[in-house]
Amino acid sequence: RLLVLDARGETLTTFEGGTVGTTQEATRMLARPGRIPIDAANEITLVLQVSNFQIARSGPYLLPVLGDRLTLEREGNYERSIELIIVGMLIMMSLHFMTLFFLRRDERAPLWFSLFCCSLVIRALVVGRYLEEAHPDSGLGVFLLRLEYANLPAIAVFLVLFLGEIFTLRPRGLRRATVGIAIGYSALVVVAPPRVVTASLPALQALLLVGMGCVYGQGFLFGR
């Protein structure tokens, strides 16, 4: 919750990304970006209140940025336009390669690359907070957090499977291990408390980076 106070300590305006509470039951997790106009002739005070009962290492998703209203709106709209252009390109690529797979069912590489692009689209929409911005009162916070963390290993899995189809990997143990780790973490995301999931993310990222590096290195050295 962001409160804007005037020089006398009176509240000018507020902005809430969720519901700040002193207990987990009283807190509604939501990270929603937004812009609020501030009309004040003298000094103002910004009070930022944060409650966190879900994420192991967390703070404000974005720090407040002060500036001219038109300039901030123009910069924000420009950034969103670039993001949506990239998302649109990924959707077109996903549809294109999925069509290639349906035309040639014996080739799996287009399928995995299509799902890889689709996973990137999901991550861009979730991390960009588009769904939270569109539905701020729907209580999607914990669900979107689980979706974000389950989507990350999916991206790695589809990339590894795609590389595995391009290269003839010998042996295939590294690819299977990477896929197994990603599937296990996705299962953990579904059943475990969000705090446990977020605390284990750095270890997952390290394992996936090592696994994908080994898979790609094997394919480059020993692939066809």
ChimeraX commands (.cxc) that place a marker at each C-alpha (Angstrom):
marker #1 position 0.00,0.00,0.00 radius 0.5
marker #1 position 1.37,3.41,-1.00 radius 0.5
marker #1 position 0.11,6.44,0.90 radius 0.5
marker #1 position 0.80,10.00,-0.21 radius 0.5
marker #1 position 0.70,12.51,2.68 radius 0.5
marker #1 position 0.82,16.29,2.52 radius 0.5
marker #1 position 2.90,18.53,4.76 radius 0.5
marker #1 position 0.27,18.33,7.54 radius 0.5
marker #1 position 0.25,14.52,7.49 radius 0.5
marker #1 position -3.15,14.23,5.83 radius 0.5
marker #1 position -3.64,11.56,3.16 radius 0.5
marker #1 position -3.82,12.92,-0.37 radius 0.5
marker #1 position -4.22,9.61,-2.18 radius 0.5
marker #1 position -3.49,5.89,-1.82 radius 0.5
marker #1 position -2.68,2.98,-4.10 radius 0.5
marker #1 position -2.98,-0.69,-3.16 radius 0.5
marker #1 position -1.43,-3.62,-5.01 radius 0.5
marker #1 position -3.08,-6.08,-2.64 radius 0.5
marker #1 position -4.18,-6.08,1.00 radius 0.5
marker #1 position -1.55,-5.34,3.64 radius 0.5
marker #1 position -2.06,-7.29,6.87 radius 0.5
marker #1 position -0.26,-8.31,10.04 radius 0.5
marker #1 position -1.15,-12.00,9.53 radius 0.5
marker #1 position -1.23,-14.32,6.54 radius 0.5
marker #1 position -5.01,-14.60,6.77 radius 0.5
marker #1 position -5.44,-10.82,6.68 radius 0.5
marker #1 position -3.05,-10.36,3.74 radius 0.5
marker #1 position -4.05,-10.68,0.11 radius 0.5
marker #1 position -1.02,-11.10,-2.12 radius 0.5
marker #1 position -1.08,-9.09,-5.35 radius 0.5
marker #1 position 1.66,-7.24,-7.23 radius 0.5
marker #1 position -0.15,-4.71,-9.39 radius 0.5
marker #1 position 1.62,-1.85,-11.17 radius 0.5
marker #1 position -0.11,1.49,-11.48 radius 0.5
marker #1 position 0.26,5.24,-11.80 radius 0.5
marker #1 position -1.40,7.74,-9.49 radius 0.5
marker #1 position -1.56,11.54,-9.93 radius 0.5
marker #1 position -0.30,13.66,-7.06 radius 0.5
marker #1 position -1.54,17.23,-6.70 radius 0.5
marker #1 position 0.40,19.02,-3.96 radius 0.5
marker #1 position 1.82,22.52,-3.73 radius 0.5
marker #1 position 4.36,21.89,-0.95 radius 0.5
marker #1 position 6.20,18.92,0.52 radius 0.5
marker #1 position 4.78,15.40,0.33 radius 0.5
marker #1 position 5.63,12.20,2.18 radius 0.5
marker #1 position 5.45,8.73,0.65 radius 0.5
marker #1 position 4.67,5.86,3.01 radius 0.5
marker #1 position 5.12,2.37,1.55 radius 0.5
marker #1 position 3.61,-0.50,3.55 radius 0.5
marker #1 position 4.58,-4.09,2.68 radius 0.5
marker #1 position 3.49,-7.37,4.23 radius 0.5
marker #1 position 4.99,-10.66,3.05 radius 0.5
marker #1 position 3.86,-14.12,4.14 radius 0.5
marker #1 position 4.37,-16.05,0.86 radius 0.5
marker #1 position 7.76,-15.32,-0.71 radius 0.5
marker #1 position 10.99,-16.27,1.06 radius 0.5
marker #1 position 12.95,-13.28,-0.25 radius 0.5
marker #1 position 10.69,-10.40,-1.15 radius 0.5
marker #1 position 10.17,-6.68,-1.02 radius 0.5
marker #1 position 8.52,-4.06,-3.18 radius 0.5
marker #1 position 8.19,-5.40,-6.72 radius 0.5
marker #1 position 8.83,-1.92,-8.14 radius 0.5
marker #1 position 10.00,1.16,-6.27 radius 0.5
marker #1 position 7.94,4.33,-6.75 radius 0.5
marker #1 position 9.11,6.56,-9.59 radius 0.5
marker #1 position 8.34,10.28,-9.46 radius 0.5
marker #1 position 8.11,12.43,-12.55 radius 0.5
marker #1 position 5.97,14.43,-14.90 radius 0.5
marker #1 position 2.68,12.67,-15.53 radius 0.5
marker #1 position 2.79,12.81,-19.33 radius 0.5
marker #1 position 6.42,11.66,-19.43 radius 0.5
marker #1 position 5.76,8.67,-17.18 radius 0.5
marker #1 position 2.66,7.69,-19.14 radius 0.5
marker #1 position 4.56,7.93,-22.42 radius 0.5
marker #1 position 7.45,5.82,-21.13 radius 0.5
marker #1 position 5.09,3.26,-19.61 radius 0.5
marker #1 position 3.06,2.93,-22.78 radius 0.5
marker #1 position 6.26,2.56,-24.83 radius 0.5
marker #1 position 7.54,-0.26,-22.62 radius 0.5
marker #1 position 4.20,-2.04,-22.77 radius 0.5
marker #1 position 4.09,-1.69,-26.56 radius 0.5
marker #1 position 7.53,-3.31,-26.91 radius 0.5
marker #1 position 6.51,-6.15,-24.58 radius 0.5
marker #1 position 3.29,-6.80,-26.47 radius 0.5
marker #1 position 5.12,-6.78,-29.82 radius 0.5
marker #1 position 7.51,-9.43,-28.50 radius 0.5
marker #1 position 4.59,-11.46,-27.10 radius 0.5
marker #1 position 2.82,-11.24,-30.46 radius 0.5
marker #1 position 5.91,-12.46,-32.30 radius 0.5
marker #1 position 6.27,-15.40,-29.90 radius 0.5
marker #1 position 2.61,-16.34,-30.41 radius 0.5
marker #1 position 3.05,-16.29,-34.20 radius 0.5
marker #1 position 6.19,-18.43,-33.92 radius 0.5
marker #1 position 4.41,-20.87,-31.63 radius 0.5
marker #1 position 1.47,-21.24,-34.06 radius 0.5
marker #1 position 3.82,-21.57,-37.03 radius 0.5
marker #1 position 5.88,-24.40,-35.54 radius 0.5
marker #1 position 2.81,-26.14,-34.14 radius 0.5
marker #1 position 1.40,-26.16,-37.68 radius 0.5
marker #1 position 4.65,-27.67,-38.96 radius 0.5
marker #1 position 4.36,-30.41,-36.35 radius 0.5
marker #1 position 0.81,-31.28,-37.41 radius 0.5
marker #1 position 2.00,-31.50,-41.02 radius 0.5
marker #1 position 4.99,-33.70,-40.08 radius 0.5
marker #1 position 4.09,-35.74,-37.02 radius 0.5
marker #1 position 7.31,-37.76,-37.13 radius 0.5
marker #1 position 9.40,-34.64,-36.38 radius 0.5
marker #1 position 9.15,-33.58,-32.73 radius 0.5
marker #1 position 11.46,-30.56,-32.86 radius 0.5
marker #1 position 8.72,-28.13,-34.08 radius 0.5
marker #1 position 6.42,-29.31,-31.28 radius 0.5
marker #1 position 8.96,-28.66,-28.52 radius 0.5
marker #1 position 9.94,-25.29,-29.98 radius 0.5
marker #1 position 6.27,-24.28,-30.25 radius 0.5
marker #1 position 5.69,-25.17,-26.58 radius 0.5
marker #1 position 8.91,-23.33,-25.68 radius 0.5
marker #1 position 7.59,-20.14,-27.31 radius 0.5
marker #1 position 4.21,-20.62,-25.63 radius 0.5
marker #1 position 5.89,-20.92,-22.23 radius 0.5
marker #1 position 7.76,-17.68,-22.86 radius 0.5
marker #1 position 4.44,-15.97,-23.65 radius 0.5
marker #1 position 2.94,-17.19,-20.37 radius 0.5
marker #1 position 5.96,-15.98,-18.41 radius 0.5
marker #1 position 5.88,-12.56,-20.08 radius 0.5
marker #1 position 2.20,-12.09,-19.23 radius 0.5
marker #1 position 2.62,-13.29,-15.63 radius 0.5
marker #1 position 5.86,-11.45,-14.82 radius 0.5
marker #1 position 4.57,-8.32,-16.57 radius 0.5
marker #1 position 1.59,-8.36,-14.14 radius 0.5
marker #1 position -0.91,-8.01,-16.99 radius 0.5
marker #1 position -3.41,-10.41,-15.40 radius 0.5
marker #1 position -3.18,-8.73,-11.99 radius 0.5
marker #1 position -3.63,-5.32,-13.58 radius 0.5
marker #1 position -6.71,-6.51,-15.48 radius 0.5
marker #1 position -8.28,-8.25,-12.47 radius 0.5
marker #1 position -7.03,-6.50,-9.30 radius 0.5
marker #1 position -9.90,-7.74,-7.09 radius 0.5
marker #1 position -9.94,-11.40,-8.10 radius 0.5
marker #1 position -7.42,-12.74,-5.55 radius 0.5
marker #1 position -5.11,-14.25,-8.17 radius 0.5
marker #1 position -1.89,-13.54,-6.27 radius 0.5
marker #1 position -0.94,-16.99,-4.96 radius 0.5
marker #1 position -2.19,-18.75,-8.11 radius 0.5
marker #1 position -0.12,-16.51,-10.37 radius 0.5
marker #1 position 2.90,-17.00,-8.11 radius 0.5
marker #1 position 2.62,-20.77,-8.50 radius 0.5
marker #1 position 2.10,-20.39,-12.25 radius 0.5
marker #1 position 5.20,-18.22,-12.53 radius 0.5
marker #1 position 7.40,-20.73,-10.70 radius 0.5
marker #1 position 5.94,-23.76,-12.47 radius 0.5
marker #1 position 6.43,-22.11,-15.85 radius 0.5
marker #1 position 10.17,-21.55,-15.34 radius 0.5
marker #1 position 11.18,-25.25,-15.39 radius 0.5
marker #1 position 8.73,-25.82,-18.26 radius 0.5
marker #1 position 10.72,-23.36,-20.37 radius 0.5
marker #1 position 13.92,-25.27,-19.61 radius 0.5
marker #1 position 12.28,-28.65,-20.33 radius 0.5
marker #1 position 10.96,-27.66,-23.75 radius 0.5
marker #1 position 14.30,-26.10,-24.69 radius 0.5
marker #1 position 16.19,-29.24,-23.64 radius 0.5
marker #1 position 13.75,-31.48,-25.56 radius 0.5
marker #1 position 14.11,-29.24,-28.61 radius 0.5
marker #1 position 17.91,-29.44,-28.46 radius 0.5
marker #1 position 17.64,-33.18,-27.95 radius 0.5
marker #1 position 15.73,-33.52,-31.22 radius 0.5
marker #1 position 18.20,-31.39,-33.12 radius 0.5
marker #1 position 21.29,-33.17,-31.80 radius 0.5
marker #1 position 21.86,-36.88,-31.40 radius 0.5
marker #1 position 22.91,-36.87,-27.76 radius 0.5
marker #1 position 25.11,-39.66,-26.44 radius 0.5
marker #1 position 24.37,-40.50,-23.66 radius 0.5
marker #1 position 20.83,-39.25,-23.01 radius 0.5
marker #1 position 21.16,-39.26,-19.21 radius 0.5
marker #1 position 21.78,-35.52,-18.88 radius 0.5
marker #1 position 18.67,-34.65,-20.86 radius 0.5
marker #1 position 16.54,-37.04,-18.82 radius 0.5
marker #1 position 18.00,-35.71,-15.56 radius 0.5
marker #1 position 17.21,-32.12,-16.53 radius 0.5
marker #1 position 13.65,-33.04,-17.45 radius 0.5
marker #1 position 13.25,-35.05,-14.24 radius 0.5
marker #1 position 14.48,-32.17,-12.05 radius 0.5
marker #1 position 12.13,-29.74,-13.78 radius 0.5
marker #1 position 9.12,-32.06,-13.41 radius 0.5
marker #1 position 9.93,-32.64,-9.74 radius 0.5
marker #1 position 10.14,-28.91,-9.07 radius 0.5
marker #1 position 6.83,-28.32,-10.86 radius 0.5
marker #1 position 5.23,-30.92,-8.59 radius 0.5
marker #1 position 6.75,-29.12,-5.59 radius 0.5
marker #1 position 5.23,-25.85,-6.80 radius 0.5
marker #1 position 1.76,-27.41,-6.82 radius 0.5
marker #1 position 1.83,-29.02,-3.36 radius 0.5
marker #1 position 4.31,-27.02,-1.26 radius 0.5
marker #1 position 3.74,-23.66,0.45 radius 0.5
marker #1 position 4.90,-20.74,-1.71 radius 0.5
marker #1 position 7.59,-19.80,0.83 radius 0.5
marker #1 position 9.26,-23.22,0.39 radius 0.5
marker #1 position 9.03,-22.96,-3.39 radius 0.5
marker #1 position 10.59,-19.50,-3.57 radius 0.5
marker #1 position 13.37,-20.46,-1.16 radius 0.5
marker #1 position 14.42,-23.36,-3.40 radius 0.5
marker #1 position 14.41,-21.36,-6.64 radius 0.5
marker #1 position 18.15,-20.44,-6.70 radius 0.5
marker #1 position 19.13,-24.11,-6.42 radius 0.5
marker #1 position 16.77,-25.00,-9.28 radius 0.5
marker #1 position 18.15,-22.24,-11.49 radius 0.5
marker #1 position 21.72,-23.44,-10.89 radius 0.5
marker #1 position 20.82,-27.06,-11.69 radius 0.5
marker #1 position 18.93,-26.11,-14.85 radius 0.5
marker #1 position 21.75,-23.88,-16.09 radius 0.5
marker #1 position 24.29,-26.64,-15.56 radius 0.5
marker #1 position 22.00,-29.23,-17.13 radius 0.5
marker #1 position 21.19,-27.15,-20.21 radius 0.5
marker #1 position 24.84,-26.23,-20.61 radius 0.5
marker #1 position 25.85,-29.91,-20.53 radius 0.5
marker #1 position 23.08,-30.87,-22.96 radius 0.5
marker #1 position 24.03,-28.16,-25.41 radius 0.5
marker #1 position 27.73,-28.94,-25.05 radius 0.5
marker #1 position 27.11,-32.62,-25.71 radius 0.5
marker #1 position 25.03,-31.83,-28.74 radius 0.5
marker #1 position 27.64,-29.43,-30.11 radius 0.5
marker #1 position 30.50,-31.87,-29.61 radius 0.5
marker #1 position 28.87,-35.20,-30.38 radius 0.5
marker #1 position 25.65,-34.39,-32.26 radius 0.5
marker #1 position 25.05,-35.02,-35.89 radius 0.5
marker link #1:1,2 radius 0.2
marker link #1:2,3 radius 0.2
marker link #1:3,4 radius 0.2
marker link #1:4,5 radius 0.2
marker link #1:5,6 radius 0.2
marker link #1:6,7 radius 0.2
marker link #1:7,8 radius 0.2
marker link #1:8,9 radius 0.2
marker link #1:9,10 radius 0.2
marker link #1:10,11 radius 0.2
marker link #1:11,12 radius 0.2
marker link #1:12,13 radius 0.2
marker link #1:13,14 radius 0.2
marker link #1:14,15 radius 0.2
marker link #1:15,16 radius 0.2
marker link #1:16,17 radius 0.2
marker link #1:17,18 radius 0.2
marker link #1:18,19 radius 0.2
marker link #1:19,20 radius 0.2
marker link #1:20,21 radius 0.2
marker link #1:21,22 radius 0.2
marker link #1:22,23 radius 0.2
marker link #1:23,24 radius 0.2
marker link #1:24,25 radius 0.2
marker link #1:25,26 radius 0.2
marker link #1:26,27 radius 0.2
marker link #1:27,28 radius 0.2
marker link #1:28,29 radius 0.2
marker link #1:29,30 radius 0.2
marker link #1:30,31 radius 0.2
marker link #1:31,32 radius 0.2
marker link #1:32,33 radius 0.2
marker link #1:33,34 radius 0.2
marker link #1:34,35 radius 0.2
marker link #1:35,36 radius 0.2
marker link #1:36,37 radius 0.2
marker link #1:37,38 radius 0.2
marker link #1:38,39 radius 0.2
marker link #1:39,40 radius 0.2
marker link #1:40,41 radius 0.2
marker link #1:41,42 radius 0.2
marker link #1:42,43 radius 0.2
marker link #1:43,44 radius 0.2
marker link #1:44,45 radius 0.2
marker link #1:45,46 radius 0.2
marker link #1:46,47 radius 0.2
marker link #1:47,48 radius 0.2
marker link #1:48,49 radius 0.2
marker link #1:49,50 radius 0.2
marker link #1:50,51 radius 0.2
marker link #1:51,52 radius 0.2
marker link #1:52,53 radius 0.2
marker link #1:53,54 radius 0.2
marker link #1:54,55 radius 0.2
marker link #1:55,56 radius 0.2
marker link #1:56,57 radius 0.2
marker link #1:57,58 radius 0.2
marker link #1:58,59 radius 0.2
marker link #1:59,60 radius 0.2
marker link #1:60,61 radius 0.2
marker link #1:61,62 radius 0.2
marker link #1:62,63 radius 0.2
marker link #1:63,64 radius 0.2
marker link #1:64,65 radius 0.2
marker link #1:65,66 radius 0.2
marker link #1:66,67 radius 0.2
marker link #1:67,68 radius 0.2
marker link #1:68,69 radius 0.2
marker link #1:69,70 radius 0.2
marker link #1:70,71 radius 0.2
marker link #1:71,72 radius 0.2
marker link #1:72,73 radius 0.2
marker link #1:73,74 radius 0.2
marker link #1:74,75 radius 0.2
marker link #1:75,76 radius 0.2
marker link #1:76,77 radius 0.2
marker link #1:77,78 radius 0.2
marker link #1:78,79 radius 0.2
marker link #1:79,80 radius 0.2
marker link #1:80,81 radius 0.2
marker link #1:81,82 radius 0.2
marker link #1:82,83 radius 0.2
marker link #1:83,84 radius 0.2
marker link #1:84,85 radius 0.2
marker link #1:85,86 radius 0.2
marker link #1:86,87 radius 0.2
marker link #1:87,88 radius 0.2
marker link #1:88,89 radius 0.2
marker link #1:89,90 radius 0.2
marker link #1:90,91 radius 0.2
marker link #1:91,92 radius 0.2
marker link #1:92,93 radius 0.2
marker link #1:93,94 radius 0.2
marker link #1:94,95 radius 0.2
marker link #1:95,96 radius 0.2
marker link #1:96,97 radius 0.2
marker link #1:97,98 radius 0.2
marker link #1:98,99 radius 0.2
marker link #1:99,100 radius 0.2
marker link #1:100,101 radius 0.2
marker link #1:101,102 radius 0.2
marker link #1:102,103 radius 0.2
marker link #1:103,104 radius 0.2
marker link #1:104,105 radius 0.2
marker link #1:105,106 radius 0.2
marker link #1:106,107 radius 0.2
marker link #1:107,108 radius 0.2
marker link #1:108,109 radius 0.2
marker link #1:109,110 radius 0.2
marker link #1:110,111 radius 0.2
marker link #1:111,112 radius 0.2
marker link #1:112,113 radius 0.2
marker link #1:113,114 radius 0.2
marker link #1:114,115 radius 0.2
marker link #1:115,116 radius 0.2
marker link #1:116,117 radius 0.2
marker link #1:117,118 radius 0.2
marker link #1:118,119 radius 0.2
marker link #1:119,120 radius 0.2
marker link #1:120,121 radius 0.2
marker link #1:121,122 radius 0.2
marker link #1:122,123 radius 0.2
marker link #1:123,124 radius 0.2
marker link #1:124,125 radius 0.2
marker link #1:125,126 radius 0.2
marker link #1:126,127 radius 0.2
marker link #1:127,128 radius 0.2
marker link #1:128,129 radius 0.2
marker link #1:129,130 radius 0.2
marker link #1:130,131 radius 0.2
marker link #1:131,132 radius 0.2
marker link #1:132,133 radius 0.2
marker link #1:133,134 radius 0.2
marker link #1:134,135 radius 0.2
marker link #1:135,136 radius 0.2
marker link #1:136,137 radius 0.2
marker link #1:137,138 radius 0.2
marker link #1:138,139 radius 0.2
marker link #1:139,140 radius 0.2
marker link #1:140,141 radius 0.2
marker link #1:141,142 radius 0.2
marker link #1:142,143 radius 0.2
marker link #1:143,144 radius 0.2
marker link #1:144,145 radius 0.2
marker link #1:145,146 radius 0.2
marker link #1:146,147 radius 0.2
marker link #1:147,148 radius 0.2
marker link #1:148,149 radius 0.2
marker link #1:149,150 radius 0.2
marker link #1:150,151 radius 0.2
marker link #1:151,152 radius 0.2
marker link #1:152,153 radius 0.2
marker link #1:153,154 radius 0.2
marker link #1:154,155 radius 0.2
marker link #1:155,156 radius 0.2
marker link #1:156,157 radius 0.2
marker link #1:157,158 radius 0.2
marker link #1:158,159 radius 0.2
marker link #1:159,160 radius 0.2
marker link #1:160,161 radius 0.2
marker link #1:161,162 radius 0.2
marker link #1:162,163 radius 0.2
marker link #1:163,164 radius 0.2
marker link #1:164,165 radius 0.2
marker link #1:165,166 radius 0.2
marker link #1:166,167 radius 0.2
marker link #1:167,168 radius 0.2
marker link #1:168,169 radius 0.2
marker link #1:169,170 radius 0.2
marker link #1:170,171 radius 0.2
marker link #1:171,172 radius 0.2
marker link #1:172,173 radius 0.2
marker link #1:173,174 radius 0.2
marker link #1:174,175 radius 0.2
marker link #1:175,176 radius 0.2
marker link #1:176,177 radius 0.2
marker link #1:177,178 radius 0.2
marker link #1:178,179 radius 0.2
marker link #1:179,180 radius 0.2
marker link #1:180,181 radius 0.2
marker link #1:181,182 radius 0.2
marker link #1:182,183 radius 0.2
marker link #1:183,184 radius 0.2
marker link #1:184,185 radius 0.2
marker link #1:185,186 radius 0.2
marker link #1:186,187 radius 0.2
marker link #1:187,188 radius 0.2
marker link #1:188,189 radius 0.2
marker link #1:189,190 radius 0.2
marker link #1:190,191 radius 0.2
marker link #1:191,192 radius 0.2
marker link #1:192,193 radius 0.2
marker link #1:193,194 radius 0.2
marker link #1:194,195 radius 0.2
marker link #1:195,196 radius 0.2
marker link #1:196,197 radius 0.2
marker link #1:197,198 radius 0.2
marker link #1:198,199 radius 0.2
marker link #1:199,200 radius 0.2
marker link #1:200,201 radius 0.2
marker link #1:201,202 radius 0.2
marker link #1:202,203 radius 0.2
marker link #1:203,204 radius 0.2
marker link #1:204,205 radius 0.2
marker link #1:205,206 radius 0.2
marker link #1:206,207 radius 0.2
marker link #1:207,208 radius 0.2
marker link #1:208,209 radius 0.2
marker link #1:209,210 radius 0.2
marker link #1:210,211 radius 0.2
marker link #1:211,212 radius 0.2
marker link #1:212,213 radius 0.2
marker link #1:213,214 radius 0.2
marker link #1:214,215 radius 0.2
marker link #1:215,216 radius 0.2
marker link #1:216,217 radius 0.2
marker link #1:217,218 radius 0.2
marker link #1:218,219 radius 0.2
marker link #1:219,220 radius 0.2
marker link #1:220,221 radius 0.2
marker link #1:221,222 radius 0.2
marker link #1:222,223 radius 0.2
marker link #1:223,224 radius 0.2
view
